[in-house]
Amino acid sequence: MRKFANDYLVYLLLMAFLASIKLSIDYLFVAQFRAVSQALVFDWKFIGIWTVAGLAGIWLSHRTGFPSMMDASVSHLHRF
């Protein structure tokens, strides 16, 4: 069960990093994108959709027998 919690933790940390990028674009830098579609990538709804889809993907990967994200038995060559 610990391996499963690590996968969720790693993914949620990645989503938190994406949210911090969103906040830095909104408050620290001027949010100027060339196209509206580029700005929509950092919309809160889009970040929420990717978070839920990623968590569902982790859950499904465990149910189908894929190894954990940081499984020690998988070499870096095969992982990347």
N, C-alpha and C positions, 0 to 999 in steps of 0.2 A: 504493500500500500504506500510505502514511503516513496518508491520510484514514481508512482502516479502523481503524488503531491508535488514532486520536483518538476514534472513536466508542466503542470498547471502554473506553478510559481514562475518558471522561466518564461512561459508565454505571457502571463500577466505583467511581468516586469518589462517585456518588450512592448506591450500595449501601453504601459505607463510611460515609457520613453517616447512613444509616438504621441501621447497626450501632452507631454512636456514640450515636444516640438510644436504642437498645435498652439499651446499657450505662448511659446516664445514668438511664433509668427504673429499672433494676435496682439501681444503687448510690447514686445521688445523691438521687433522689426516691422517695417511697413509691409503689409501683405499685398504685394503687387504680383499678380500672376499674369501670364500672357493670355491665358484663356480661362473661361469660367470653369471648364472641366478640370483644370489643374487645381483651382481653389476648392472644388467639391471633394477632392481627395482628403482634405483636412477638415471636412465638416464633421461635427460631433456625431451625427447619425451614421455617417460612413465608418467612423472609428468604432462606434458601437456595433455595427453590423459585422465588421471584421473581427471584433473581440468575441462575439457570440459564435460566429462561424468557426473561428479558430478553436475555441473551447469545445465545440461539438466535434470538430475534427480530431482533437486529442482524445476525446472520449471514445469516438468510433475507432481510432487507431488501436486503442488498448483492447477493445472488444474483438477486433479482427486479428490480433496477434502480432502487430508490428512492435518492434523494440522501442524502448523509451528514447527520448531525445538525447539523453546523455548516457546511454547504455555503454558500459565499459567493454562489452564483448564486440561492439561494432567499431571497426578501425576508422580513423579519420579519413582515410582514402575512400572508403565506401560511404561514409557519412556525407562528405562534401563532393 
